[in-house]
Amino acid sequence: MAIAMTVAACSSSTATPTPAPATPAPTAAATAAATAAATATAAASPTAATDLAWAQPIYDAYTKPLSDIGLSVPLTSVPAAHKKVAWLEAAKVPVFTPAVQAAAKALNWDLTTITYDDTNPTAVNSAMQQAVDAKVDYIAVSGASASQFQSALTNAMQAKIPVFSAFGTDAAQGATNGIYAQIAFNPQTAHQGELLAALDVVEMGGPGSTVIFNQDDIPSLKNMADGFMAAMAAHCPDCKVDRQSVAEADVSAGKVPSVVASYVQSHPDVKVLAFGDGATALGVDTLLQTGGLLSKVKIIGQSPEAGSYASLLAGTNDAWVGNPYRMVMWYCFDAMARYSEGMSLDVDNSAFMPNPIYAKAADQAFLKAAQANPGEGPTGYQSTFEKLWGVSQ
């Protein structure tokens, strides 16, 4: 299963060896201001200048370390210790579990991990029912749709056990549907698609031909690609944009590089190849280089993996929009903590994670640090959450 805003539905730059001072992620208002600036210059500027007037400020703001986690309101009081939490761990996607363990430890809560076979569509329902039977206080799950665990969710609602989800497909409606938080939901993934679009326009230098290869059968990735397509249509109307859906099975089988190479050969005007996640792009640069095609295109994407950073360091990929998926579960625990104190969960359900843009020209030490811990958030983000919870050491 792809690690993308996932490991979702389940898969950050300076000129000196020392990373630049952390910078807050640009706000929605800042992005809107950039868009307004592009609109204001549209009548007087050539198309390329107009498109870049929108994309370049976004690119410049995100190609540096980000520190803002999108949360600033502290809890009204320290949550009670020893709350019982069940974490439903998908066997193929264990990358979230260390963060779950760390967040639970920070709150002094008692964690039970229930691992299920995510190749079996009914297994997550059984795992959730096990959690309900254990009479836990909260249930955490990632990358699953409510339709997969509906009967257990109904039982959880009857037992008054709230469910906190990430990278799912269902909006959080609290007591109405039993899901009290949905972290990295559609607004977040669409935002990542918009960042990828801005990156694409900058790499093209204005209007040009581009294509996105994406696993559209994964809901979160489909929503990201929808956001990408919408942003390209709105801000680069003269761009030629194609969308190629690839199957998860083909990604796993390593078939995508040959598909991409054939595409480049049959579309000689294409300037940029965009990828919906790191797994989809693995091996593409190597095959294109072997076939003498790599110099004809630029390779970008979102949600990089360790191999993506290796390609950036080697100069065979051009830029990636980061996806700090490992910190997602800290937002889930923040929502649980706020729920325990009777606070609103809107801040968690609407918060944008920091998504830095990593470019091949970035500080090498910075890229190597990201490669060593792909999917991690800003340095020290755990302490930021702990201070909000009143449990910092």
C-alpha positions as CSV (number, residue, x, y, z in Angstrom):
1,M,0.0,0.0,0.0
2,A,1.5,3.3,-1.0
3,I,2.8,5.7,1.7
4,A,1.2,8.9,0.5
5,M,-0.8,11.2,2.5
6,T,-1.0,7.8,3.3
7,V,0.6,5.6,4.2
8,A,-2.8,6.8,3.8
9,A,-5.2,5.2,2.5
10,C,-3.0,3.3,2.8
11,S,3.5,7.1,1.2
12,S,12.1,20.6,3.1
13,S,16.4,24.1,1.6
14,T,19.3,26.3,2.2
15,A,22.7,27.0,0.8
16,T,24.9,26.1,3.8
17,P,25.4,22.9,5.7
18,T,23.2,24.2,8.5
19,P,19.5,24.3,7.8
20,A,17.9,27.7,7.7
21,P,15.9,28.9,10.7
22,A,12.5,27.1,10.9
23,T,9.7,29.0,9.1
24,P,6.0,28.7,9.7
25,A,4.0,27.1,6.9
26,P,2.3,29.8,4.8
27,T,-1.3,30.3,5.8
28,A,-4.3,29.9,3.6
29,A,-4.4,33.7,3.6
30,A,-0.9,33.9,2.2
31,T,-1.7,31.4,-0.5
32,A,-4.8,33.4,-1.3
33,A,-2.7,36.6,-1.5
34,A,-0.4,34.9,-3.9
35,T,-3.3,33.9,-6.0
36,A,-4.8,37.4,-5.9
37,A,-1.4,38.8,-7.0
38,A,-1.4,36.5,-10.0
39,T,-4.9,37.5,-10.9
40,A,-4.1,41.2,-10.6
41,T,-1.2,40.9,-13.0
42,A,-2.9,38.7,-15.5
43,A,-4.2,41.5,-17.7
44,A,-0.8,43.2,-18.0
45,S,1.6,40.2,-18.0
46,P,2.4,37.4,-20.4
47,T,0.8,34.1,-19.5
48,A,4.1,32.6,-18.2
49,A,4.7,35.5,-15.9
50,T,1.1,35.3,-14.6
51,D,1.4,31.6,-13.9
52,L,4.7,32.0,-12.1
53,A,3.4,35.0,-10.1
54,W,1.1,32.5,-8.5
55,A,3.5,29.5,-8.2
56,Q,6.8,31.2,-7.3
57,P,5.8,32.7,-4.0
58,I,4.4,29.3,-2.9
59,Y,7.6,27.5,-4.0
60,D,9.8,30.1,-2.3
61,A,7.9,29.8,1.0
62,Y,7.9,26.0,1.1
63,T,11.5,25.3,0.0
64,K,12.8,25.7,3.5
65,P,12.3,23.9,6.9
66,L,8.8,24.5,8.3
67,S,7.9,24.6,12.0
68,D,4.2,25.5,12.2
69,I,2.1,22.4,13.0
70,G,-1.2,24.3,12.6
71,L,-2.1,24.0,16.3
72,S,-1.6,26.7,18.9
73,V,-4.4,26.4,21.5
74,P,-3.3,24.5,24.6
75,L,-5.5,22.1,26.4
76,T,-7.6,23.6,29.3
77,S,-6.0,21.0,31.6
78,V,-3.7,18.0,31.6
79,P,-5.6,14.8,30.5
80,A,-6.1,12.1,33.1
81,A,-3.5,9.4,33.0
82,H,-4.1,5.8,32.0
83,K,-6.8,6.3,29.4
84,K,-7.1,3.1,27.4
85,V,-6.4,3.4,23.7
86,A,-6.6,0.7,21.0
87,W,-4.5,1.2,17.9
88,L,-5.6,-0.8,14.9
89,E,-2.4,-1.4,13.0
90,A,-2.5,-2.5,9.4
91,A,0.1,-5.2,9.0
92,K,1.4,-3.9,5.7
93,V,1.7,-0.3,7.1
94,P,3.5,-0.4,10.4
95,V,5.2,3.0,10.0
96,F,2.6,4.8,12.2
97,T,3.1,2.6,15.3
98,P,6.3,4.2,16.7
99,A,4.5,7.6,16.7
100,V,1.4,6.1,18.3
101,Q,3.5,4.6,21.0
102,A,5.4,7.8,21.6
103,A,2.2,9.9,21.8
104,A,0.6,7.5,24.2
105,K,3.7,7.5,26.4
106,A,3.8,11.3,26.4
107,L,0.2,11.3,27.8
108,N,0.8,8.4,30.1
109,W,-2.0,6.5,28.5
110,D,-2.3,2.7,28.2
111,L,-1.9,1.5,24.6
112,T,-3.0,-1.8,23.1
113,T,-2.0,-2.5,19.5
114,I,-4.2,-4.8,17.5
115,T,-2.6,-5.8,14.2
116,Y,-4.8,-6.9,11.3
117,D,-4.3,-8.3,7.8
118,D,-5.1,-5.3,5.6
119,T,-5.2,-7.6,2.5
120,N,-8.4,-8.9,4.0
121,P,-11.2,-6.3,3.6
122,T,-13.1,-7.6,6.7
123,A,-10.1,-7.8,9.0
124,V,-10.3,-4.2,10.2
125,N,-13.9,-4.7,11.4
126,S,-12.8,-7.7,13.5
127,A,-9.9,-5.6,14.9
128,M,-12.2,-2.8,15.9
129,Q,-14.7,-5.2,17.4
130,Q,-11.9,-6.6,19.5
131,A,-11.2,-3.1,20.7
132,V,-14.8,-2.6,21.6
133,D,-14.9,-5.8,23.5
134,A,-11.9,-4.7,25.5
135,K,-13.8,-1.7,26.6
136,V,-11.1,0.8,25.7
137,D,-11.7,4.6,26.0
138,Y,-10.6,5.5,22.4
139,I,-9.9,3.7,19.1
140,A,-7.4,4.9,16.6
141,V,-7.3,3.7,13.0
142,S,-5.7,4.8,9.7
143,G,-6.3,4.3,6.0
144,A,-9.7,2.6,6.3
145,S,-13.2,3.5,5.2
146,A,-16.1,3.3,7.6
147,S,-17.8,0.9,5.2
148,Q,-15.0,-1.6,6.1
149,F,-15.7,-1.5,9.8
150,Q,-19.4,-0.3,9.9
151,S,-20.8,-3.1,12.2
152,A,-18.0,-2.7,14.7
153,L,-18.3,1.1,14.5
154,T,-22.0,0.8,15.3
155,N,-21.1,-1.2,18.4
156,A,-18.5,1.3,19.3
157,M,-21.1,4.1,19.1
158,Q,-23.5,2.1,21.3
159,A,-20.6,1.6,23.8
160,K,-19.8,5.3,23.6
161,I,-16.3,4.7,22.4
162,P,-15.2,7.4,20.0
163,V,-13.1,6.5,16.9
164,F,-10.2,8.7,15.7
165,S,-9.1,8.2,12.2
166,A,-6.4,9.4,9.8
167,F,-6.2,9.1,6.0
168,G,-9.8,7.8,5.9
169,T,-12.6,8.5,3.4
170,D,-15.3,9.6,5.9
171,A,-15.7,13.1,7.3
172,A,-15.6,13.4,11.1
173,Q,-19.2,13.9,12.3
174,G,-18.8,13.0,16.0
175,A,-21.8,11.3,17.6
176,T,-23.5,11.3,14.2
177,N,-21.2,8.7,12.6
178,G,-18.9,7.7,15.5
179,I,-15.8,9.2,13.9
180,Y,-14.7,12.2,15.9
181,A,-11.5,13.1,14.0
182,Q,-10.4,12.5,10.5
183,I,-6.8,13.7,10.2
184,A,-5.3,14.4,6.7
185,F,-8.7,14.3,5.2
186,N,-9.7,15.8,1.8
187,P,-8.7,19.4,2.5
188,Q,-5.2,18.3,3.5
189,T,-4.6,16.0,0.5
190,A,-6.0,18.6,-1.9
191,H,-3.6,21.1,-0.4
192,Q,-0.7,18.8,-1.2
193,G,-2.0,18.6,-4.7
194,E,-2.0,22.4,-5.0
195,L,1.6,22.5,-3.7
196,L,2.5,19.9,-6.3
197,A,0.9,22.1,-9.0
198,A,2.9,25.1,-7.9
199,L,6.1,23.1,-8.0
200,D,5.1,21.8,-11.5
201,V,4.6,25.3,-12.9
202,V,8.0,26.5,-11.4
203,E,9.8,23.6,-12.9
204,M,8.2,24.2,-16.3
205,G,9.0,27.9,-16.1
206,G,5.4,28.7,-17.0
207,P,3.0,27.0,-19.4
208,G,4.1,23.7,-20.8
209,S,3.2,20.0,-21.1
210,T,3.1,17.9,-17.9
211,V,1.6,14.6,-16.8
212,I,0.8,13.1,-13.4
213,F,1.1,9.4,-12.7
214,N,-1.1,8.5,-9.8
215,Q,-2.7,5.6,-7.9
216,D,-6.2,6.8,-8.3
217,D,-7.6,3.6,-6.8
218,I,-6.3,5.0,-3.4
219,P,-8.9,7.6,-2.2
220,S,-6.5,10.0,-0.6
221,L,-4.2,9.9,-3.6
222,K,-7.1,10.4,-5.9
223,N,-8.2,13.5,-3.9
224,M,-4.6,14.8,-4.0
225,A,-4.5,14.4,-7.8
226,D,-7.9,16.1,-8.1
227,G,-6.5,19.0,-6.2
228,F,-3.5,19.1,-8.5
229,M,-5.6,19.1,-11.6
230,A,-7.9,21.8,-10.2
231,A,-4.9,24.1,-9.3
232,M,-3.3,23.6,-12.7
233,A,-6.6,24.5,-14.5
234,A,-7.1,27.6,-12.3
235,H,-3.5,28.9,-12.3
236,C,-1.9,27.6,-15.5
237,P,-4.8,27.5,-18.0
238,D,-2.4,27.3,-21.0
239,C,-0.6,24.3,-19.6
240,K,-1.2,20.9,-21.2
241,V,-2.0,18.6,-18.3
242,D,-2.5,14.8,-18.6
243,R,-3.4,12.3,-15.9
244,Q,-2.4,8.7,-16.0
245,S,-3.8,6.3,-13.5
246,V,-1.6,3.4,-12.4
247,A,-2.7,0.4,-10.4
248,E,-1.3,-0.4,-7.0
249,A,-0.5,-3.9,-8.2
250,D,1.6,-2.5,-11.1
251,V,3.5,-0.2,-8.7
252,S,4.3,-3.2,-6.4
253,A,5.4,-5.2,-9.4
254,G,7.7,-2.5,-10.7
255,K,5.9,-2.1,-14.0
256,V,5.6,1.7,-13.8
257,P,9.0,2.7,-15.1
258,S,8.4,1.0,-18.5
259,V,5.0,2.7,-18.7
260,V,6.5,6.1,-18.1
261,A,9.3,5.5,-20.6
262,S,6.8,4.6,-23.3
263,Y,4.8,7.7,-22.4
264,V,7.9,10.0,-22.7
265,Q,8.8,8.5,-26.1
266,S,5.2,9.0,-27.4
267,H,4.9,12.5,-26.0
268,P,8.1,14.3,-26.9
269,D,6.6,17.7,-25.8
270,V,6.2,16.7,-22.2
271,K,8.4,18.7,-19.8
272,V,7.6,17.5,-16.3
273,L,6.6,14.0,-15.0
274,A,4.7,14.3,-11.7
275,F,4.1,11.4,-9.4
276,G,1.5,11.0,-6.7
277,D,3.8,9.2,-4.3
278,G,7.3,8.0,-4.0
279,A,6.6,4.3,-4.6
280,T,5.1,5.1,-8.0
281,A,8.3,6.9,-9.1
282,L,10.8,4.4,-7.9
283,G,13.0,3.2,-10.7
284,V,11.7,5.7,-13.3
285,D,14.8,7.9,-13.3
286,T,17.1,4.8,-13.7
287,L,15.2,3.5,-16.7
288,L,14.9,6.9,-18.4
289,Q,18.6,7.5,-17.9
290,T,19.5,4.2,-19.4
291,G,17.3,5.0,-22.4
292,G,18.7,8.5,-22.9
293,L,15.4,10.1,-22.0
294,L,16.1,11.6,-18.5
295,S,17.6,14.8,-19.9
296,K,14.3,15.5,-21.8
297,V,12.1,15.8,-18.7
298,K,12.0,16.8,-15.0
299,I,10.8,14.4,-12.3
300,I,8.8,15.8,-9.4
301,G,6.2,14.3,-6.9
302,Q,4.7,14.4,-3.5
303,S,5.0,12.1,-0.5
304,P,8.6,11.0,-1.1
305,E,10.2,7.8,0.1
306,A,13.8,7.1,1.0
307,G,14.5,6.3,-2.7
308,S,13.1,9.7,-3.7
309,Y,15.6,11.5,-1.5
310,A,18.4,9.3,-2.9
311,S,17.4,10.4,-6.4
312,L,17.3,14.1,-5.3
313,L,20.8,13.7,-3.9
314,A,21.9,12.1,-7.1
315,G,20.3,14.8,-9.2
316,T,18.1,12.4,-11.1
317,N,14.9,13.7,-9.5
318,D,14.2,17.5,-9.4
319,A,11.9,18.2,-6.4
320,W,9.3,16.6,-4.1
321,V,6.6,17.9,-1.8
322,G,7.2,16.4,1.6
323,N,4.5,14.5,3.5
324,P,5.1,14.2,7.2
325,Y,2.9,11.2,7.6
326,R,4.7,9.9,10.7
327,M,3.4,12.8,12.7
328,V,-0.2,12.2,11.7
329,M,-1.0,10.1,14.7
330,W,0.2,12.9,17.0
331,Y,-2.8,14.9,15.6
332,C,-5.1,11.9,16.4
333,F,-3.8,11.8,20.0
334,D,-4.2,15.6,20.2
335,A,-7.9,15.1,19.2
336,M,-8.3,12.4,21.8
337,A,-6.7,14.7,24.4
338,R,-9.0,17.6,23.5
339,Y,-12.0,15.3,23.5
340,S,-11.1,14.1,27.0
341,E,-11.2,17.7,28.2
342,G,-14.4,18.5,26.4
343,M,-12.8,20.8,23.9
344,S,-13.6,21.3,20.2
345,L,-11.8,19.1,17.7
346,D,-12.2,21.5,14.9
347,V,-8.5,22.5,15.2
348,D,-7.4,19.0,14.5
349,N,-9.8,18.2,11.7
350,S,-8.8,21.4,9.9
351,A,-5.1,21.7,10.6
352,F,-2.7,21.5,7.7
353,M,0.4,19.5,8.3
354,P,3.7,21.2,7.3
355,N,4.6,20.0,3.8
356,P,8.0,21.4,2.8
357,I,9.3,21.2,-0.8
358,Y,12.6,19.3,-1.2
359,A,14.6,20.4,-4.3
360,K,17.7,18.7,-5.6
361,A,19.6,22.0,-5.1
362,A,18.9,21.9,-1.4
363,D,21.4,21.6,1.3
364,Q,22.8,18.0,1.2
365,A,22.8,17.5,4.9
366,F,19.2,18.6,5.0
367,L,18.2,16.1,2.3
368,K,20.2,13.3,4.0
369,A,18.4,14.0,7.3
370,A,15.1,13.7,5.5
371,Q,16.2,10.5,3.7
372,A,17.1,8.9,7.0
373,N,13.7,9.6,8.4
374,P,11.2,9.9,5.5
375,G,7.8,11.1,6.5
376,E,9.0,12.8,9.7
377,G,7.7,16.2,10.8
378,P,9.7,19.3,11.8
379,T,12.5,18.8,14.3
380,G,11.1,18.8,17.8
381,Y,7.4,18.7,16.8
382,Q,6.8,16.1,19.5
383,S,7.7,18.7,22.1
384,T,5.3,21.2,20.6
385,F,2.5,18.7,21.1
386,E,3.6,17.9,24.6
387,K,3.6,21.6,25.5
388,L,0.1,22.0,24.2
389,W,-0.9,19.0,26.4
390,G,0.8,20.3,29.5
391,V,3.0,17.2,29.8
392,S,6.4,18.6,28.5
393,Q,9.4,17.5,30.6
